[in-house]
Amino acid sequence: MRHPKLAALTVALTAVLVMPVAQCVAQPFPFDPGSFGNGSTGSLGSDDPDIPIENTLPQLSVTTLVDGLDHPWDVAAAPDGAILTGQRSGGFFVRRSDNTTGPVSADLSDLYAQSETGLMGIALARDFAQSRTLYTCQGFSAGGVTDVRVISWTVDAGWTALTRTGTVLPGIPVSSGRHGGCRILAAQDGTLFVGTGDTATPSVPQDPNSLGGKVLHINADGTPAAGNPNASSPVYTLGHRNVQGLAVQPGSGRVYSVEQGTSVDDEVNLLTPGGNYGYRPDRLPGTYDESVPMTDPVRVPGAIAAVWRSGSSTLATASAAFTGGAAWGAWDGALVLGGLKSKELIFLRLSADGRSVDAQTFGLENQFGRLRSVTPTPDGSLLVTTDNGTGDKVLRVTPTP
């Protein structure tokens, strides 16, 4: 759907650069390459009517919890009242229940932080209150190996130090750091869903043997979770570009992913085991062709259509969470996304079957710059991180009826 606040841009092309087909190009073609292979050139369902906008969002009260950060990628709320975040370039920070704030020491000597990759997703284990275990998804470089991996940690009761306890899952690919996004969702049963980026490599999204451009489902020890399409593989779904958000809908147990589009169509997808979400940027050998649709049912038969699409103006959707509590009024139970480019929160009211969106609204528009992570808390407020590069914050956003 076309976002109502972003104007469409028309690009006048004056030249076409011809490159060897073997050269991997991580950018869109400046022309329509539809003649180079079978496949659509437009976005799936681009003629659907716009989703209604309802200006019924409660007033939002915003409090700064942590300030002075640099690209905080994720934030987690602990049962003891502590709020933990991490900077993409390295370093954990906490706000404790007594409102003291400060760094949390951790060995990040092997952190690979480049471009969009670094210290990214953070999730508390479901038994955190007993185990003090949490997980991160981060770039890694040591011993001649560079990848993205899920790592487990424990933290002391005073939130002064994180101790690494193991590598849960290595081998998530990374190249230049582009499309290295890695989000973790701790499911109620203790398993982990992990969303990954495609590293801007043409073959990765559709390659079942690659962990990139996927949503993975693993046990806490890194083994494939029960119910995966291939019992020996952590791959749960494929055909993704750059998964930035994961959220489970309370009550239904439906799992949704949020990913960033090319020049069109950020997406929300309802995940189905074995589902292929249709991104296939390999129309020319060795070339990362971002002019393909985000969901291409022609070149990917059976590709699953998105629940929601941003349309021709991407918002750079970067996270997902469900609201909870009567104070949200008509938006109680809505799916909320952080918008980087659009500098706002996007609220989506899903249909009863969870496969479409009935209404949308927006909050915090242009008030705090780029908004990345959105995390729900037990009291119904949302923890939101800004992503402006300097003076970034962790905000508490509370609805005021």
C-alpha positions in Angstrom: 0.0 0.0 0.0 1.3 3.4 -0.8 2.2 5.3 2.4 0.1 8.5 2.5 2.9 10.7 3.8 5.6 9.9 1.3 5.6 11.3 -2.2 6.5 9.1 -5.1 9.8 9.8 -6.7 10.4 9.8 -10.4 14.0 9.0 -11.4 15.2 10.3 -14.8 17.9 8.0 -16.1 20.4 9.4 -18.5 22.8 6.6 -18.9 22.9 2.8 -18.7 26.1 1.2 -17.3 26.9 -2.1 -18.8 28.7 -4.5 -16.4 30.1 -8.0 -16.8 27.4 -10.5 -15.8 29.8 -12.3 -13.5 30.3 -9.2 -11.4 28.1 -9.2 -8.3 26.3 -5.8 -8.1 24.5 -5.1 -4.9 22.2 -2.4 -6.3 19.1 -2.2 -8.5 19.5 -2.1 -12.3 18.9 1.3 -13.8 16.7 -0.3 -16.4 13.9 -2.9 -16.6 15.7 -6.3 -16.9 12.5 -8.2 -17.5 13.7 -9.5 -20.8 16.6 -11.3 -19.3 14.6 -14.0 -17.6 11.1 -15.2 -16.7 9.5 -13.2 -13.9 7.3 -10.3 -13.0 8.7 -6.8 -12.8 6.1 -5.2 -10.6 5.1 -5.8 -7.0 2.6 -8.5 -6.2 -0.9 -7.1 -5.7 0.2 -3.5 -6.4 -3.3 -2.6 -7.6 -4.9 -3.5 -4.2 -6.8 -0.6 -2.6 -5.2 1.4 0.1 -5.7 0.3 3.7 -7.9 2.7 5.6 -6.2 5.1 8.0 -7.9 5.6 11.3 -6.7 8.6 13.4 -7.8 7.0 16.6 -4.4 6.3 18.2 -4.3 7.3 21.9 -2.0 10.2 22.9 1.5 8.8 23.4 3.6 9.8 26.4 7.4 9.4 25.8 10.1 9.1 28.5 13.8 8.7 27.8 15.3 5.8 29.7 18.8 5.6 28.2 20.6 8.4 26.2 23.9 8.9 24.5 23.9 5.7 22.5 25.2 4.9 19.0 22.8 2.8 16.8 21.1 0.7 19.5 19.7 -2.2 17.5 17.5 -4.0 20.1 16.3 -3.7 23.6 15.0 -6.3 26.1 12.9 -5.8 29.3 13.8 -8.2 32.1 11.5 -9.5 34.8 13.4 -7.6 37.5 12.7 -4.3 35.8 16.1 -3.9 34.1 16.2 -2.6 30.5 19.1 -3.9 28.4 20.3 -2.6 25.0 23.4 -2.8 22.9 25.1 -0.6 20.3 25.6 -2.1 16.8 29.3 -1.2 16.9 29.7 -2.8 20.4 28.8 -2.3 24.0 25.9 -3.2 26.2 24.0 -0.7 28.4 21.4 -1.1 31.1 18.8 0.8 33.0 18.3 -1.0 36.3 15.1 -1.1 38.3 16.5 1.6 40.7 16.9 3.9 37.6 20.7 3.7 37.6 22.2 3.4 34.2 25.5 2.4 32.8 27.6 0.0 30.7 27.5 -3.8 31.2 30.9 -5.4 30.6 31.1 -8.2 28.0 33.8 -9.8 25.9 33.1 -8.5 22.4 36.6 -8.9 21.1 35.5 -11.0 18.2 32.6 -8.7 17.2 32.4 -8.1 13.4 30.9 -4.6 13.1 30.7 -3.3 9.6 28.0 -1.6 7.6 24.6 -2.9 8.7 26.2 -5.8 10.7 27.4 -5.8 14.3 25.7 -6.4 17.7 22.1 -6.8 16.6 19.2 -8.8 18.1 18.9 -9.4 21.8 16.4 -11.8 23.5 15.9 -13.0 27.0 15.5 -16.8 27.5 12.0 -17.7 28.5 13.4 -19.0 31.9 15.5 -15.8 32.4 14.2 -15.3 35.9 15.8 -18.6 36.9 18.7 -19.0 34.4 19.8 -15.4 33.8 20.3 -16.5 30.2 20.0 -14.2 27.2 20.9 -14.5 23.5 22.4 -12.1 21.0 22.7 -12.3 17.3 25.9 -10.6 16.2 28.7 -10.4 13.6 31.7 -12.6 14.4 35.3 -12.6 13.1 38.1 -14.7 14.5 40.4 -17.5 13.5 39.8 -16.9 9.9 36.0 -17.2 10.1 33.6 -14.3 9.6 29.9 -14.9 10.0 26.8 -13.9 11.9 26.0 -16.2 14.9 23.6 -16.6 17.8 25.5 -16.5 21.2 24.3 -17.2 24.7 25.2 -15.3 27.8 24.4 -15.1 31.5 24.2 -11.8 33.4 24.8 -11.2 37.1 22.0 -10.1 39.4 23.4 -6.5 39.5 23.6 -6.2 35.8 27.3 -5.4 35.8 28.7 -8.1 33.6 27.6 -10.5 30.8 29.5 -13.8 30.6 29.5 -15.7 27.4 28.3 -19.3 27.8 28.5 -20.6 24.2 27.8 -20.3 20.5 24.2 -21.5 19.9 24.3 -21.2 16.1 27.2 -20.2 13.8 27.3 -20.0 10.0 24.8 -17.3 9.2 26.5 -15.7 6.2 27.8 -12.2 5.9 29.9 -10.4 3.3 30.3 -6.7 3.2 28.0 -6.3 6.2 25.0 -5.3 4.0 21.8 -7.2 4.7 23.2 -8.8 7.9 20.2 -8.0 10.0 19.5 -10.6 12.6 16.5 -10.6 14.9 15.8 -13.2 17.7 12.3 -14.1 19.0 12.2 -16.4 22.1 9.1 -18.5 21.8 6.9 -19.6 24.7 8.2 -23.2 24.5 11.9 -22.0 24.8 12.8 -22.4 21.1 14.2 -19.5 19.2 13.1 -18.0 15.9 16.0 -16.1 14.1 15.5 -13.8 11.1 18.4 -13.3 8.8 19.5 -11.1 5.8 20.6 -12.4 2.4 24.0 -10.6 2.4 23.0 -9.0 -0.9 24.0 -12.3 -2.7 21.8 -13.4 -5.6 21.4 -17.1 -4.8 21.1 -16.9 -1.0 17.3 -16.3 -0.4 16.3 -19.4 -2.4 19.2 -21.6 -1.3 17.9 -24.1 1.3 21.5 -24.9 2.3 22.2 -21.2 3.2 21.1 -19.7 6.5 20.8 -16.3 4.9 17.6 -14.7 3.7 15.6 -17.1 6.0 13.7 -17.4 9.2 15.3 -20.1 11.3 13.8 -22.1 14.1 16.1 -23.7 16.6 16.2 -25.2 20.1 18.2 -23.4 22.8 21.2 -25.6 22.1 21.1 -24.7 18.4 19.6 -27.9 17.0 16.7 -27.7 14.6 13.4 -27.3 16.3 10.6 -29.8 16.0 8.3 -29.1 13.1 10.9 -27.7 10.7 10.3 -28.7 7.1 13.7 -30.6 7.1 14.3 -32.2 10.5 18.1 -31.8 10.0 18.0 -28.1 9.1 17.2 -24.9 11.1 15.5 -23.4 8.1 11.9 -22.6 8.8 11.0 -20.3 5.9 12.9 -19.0 2.9 12.8 -16.4 0.1 13.4 -13.4 2.3 15.5 -10.3 1.6 16.4 -8.8 5.0 14.3 -9.9 8.0 14.3 -7.1 10.6 11.5 -8.0 12.9 9.8 -11.0 14.4 6.7 -11.1 16.6 4.3 -13.7 17.9 0.6 -12.7 18.1 -0.8 -13.2 21.7 -3.6 -15.7 21.7 -3.2 -17.1 18.2 0.5 -18.0 18.4 0.9 -16.8 14.8 4.5 -15.7 14.0 5.1 -12.7 11.8 8.2 -11.4 10.1 9.0 -7.9 8.9 11.5 -7.3 6.2 12.8 -4.3 4.3 12.0 -4.0 0.6 14.2 -3.0 -2.3 12.9 0.3 -3.8 9.3 -1.0 -3.1 7.4 -3.1 -0.7 8.6 -3.5 2.8 6.6 -6.5 3.9 4.9 -8.1 6.9 4.6 -11.9 6.4 2.7 -14.6 8.3 5.1 -17.4 8.6 4.2 -21.0 7.6 6.7 -23.9 8.1 8.4 -24.4 4.7 6.8 -21.3 3.3 8.7 -19.5 0.4 8.1 -15.7 0.4 9.2 -15.2 -3.1 12.4 -13.1 -3.2 14.7 -14.3 -6.0 17.2 -11.6 -7.1 19.2 -13.9 -9.5 17.7 -13.1 -12.9 21.2 -12.5 -14.3 24.0 -14.9 -13.2 26.2 -13.5 -10.5 24.3 -10.2 -10.3 22.2 -9.1 -7.4 19.1 -7.8 -9.2 17.0 -5.7 -6.9 14.6 -4.7 -9.6 12.7 -8.1 -9.1 9.6 -8.0 -7.0 9.8 -8.7 -3.3 7.3 -11.5 -3.8 7.5 -13.1 -7.3 4.9 -15.8 -7.9 6.0 -16.2 -11.5 9.6 -17.2 -10.9 8.8 -18.7 -7.5 5.7 -20.8 -8.0 3.7 -21.0 -4.8 5.3 -17.8 -3.3 3.3 -16.6 -0.3 1.8 -13.1 -0.6 2.6 -10.6 2.1 0.0 -9.7 4.8 1.0 -6.0 4.3 3.2 -4.1 1.8 4.4 -0.6 2.0 4.0 -0.1 -1.7 6.1 2.1 -4.0 7.5 4.1 -1.1 9.4 2.0 1.4 9.4 3.0 5.0 12.5 0.9 6.0 10.5 -1.2 8.5 12.9 -2.4 11.2 11.1 -4.3 14.0 7.7 -5.7 15.1 5.7 -6.1 18.3 2.1 -6.5 19.4 0.5 -3.9 21.6 -1.3 -5.0 24.7 -3.6 -3.4 27.2 -6.9 -1.5 27.3 -5.1 1.9 27.2 -4.4 1.3 23.5 -8.1 1.5 22.8 -8.9 0.5 19.3 -5.3 -0.4 18.7 -5.0 -3.0 21.5 -3.5 -6.1 19.9 -2.2 -4.2 16.8 1.0 -5.0 15.2 3.4 -2.1 15.5 6.5 -1.6 13.3 9.5 0.7 13.7 10.1 2.9 10.7 13.7 4.1 9.9 13.2 6.1 6.8 9.7 7.2 7.7 10.7 8.2 11.2 7.5 6.9 12.8 5.7 3.9 14.4 3.4 2.1 12.0 0.3 0.4 13.7 -1.5 -2.3 11.7 -4.8 -3.8 12.8 -4.8 -7.3 11.4 -7.9 -9.1 10.1 -9.4 -11.9 12.2 -7.6 -14.6 10.2 -4.3 -12.7 10.4 -3.8 -12.7 6.7 -4.5 -9.1 5.9 -4.7 -5.6 7.5 -8.0 -3.9 8.2 -6.7 -0.5 9.2 -3.5 1.4 9.9 -2.3 4.5 11.8 0.9 6.2 12.7 2.6 7.6 15.8 5.7 9.7 16.9 6.0 11.0 13.3 9.2 13.0 12.8 9.6 13.5 16.6 12.7 11.4 17.3 14.2 10.6 14.0 14.7 7.0 12.8 13.0 4.4 14.9 14.4 0.9 14.9 13.4 -1.5 17.6 10.0 -1.9 19.3 9.6 -4.2 22.3 6.4 -4.7 24.4 6.5 -4.6 28.2 4.2 -6.2 30.7 2.6 -2.9 31.7 1.5 -2.2 28.1 4.2 0.3 27.2 6.6 -0.1 24.3 10.4 0.3 24.4 11.6 2.0 21.3 15.2 2.6 20.2 16.2 5.5 17.9 18.8 4.9 15.2 20.2 8.3 14.2 23.9 7.5 14.9 24.5 10.1 17.5 22.7 10.7 20.8 20.5 7.7 20.2 18.0 6.7 22.9 15.9 4.0 24.4 12.4 5.5 24.9 9.4 4.2 26.9 6.2 4.9 24.9 3.0 4.8 26.9 -0.6 5.2 25.6 -2.6 7.8 27.5 -6.4 7.2 27.0 
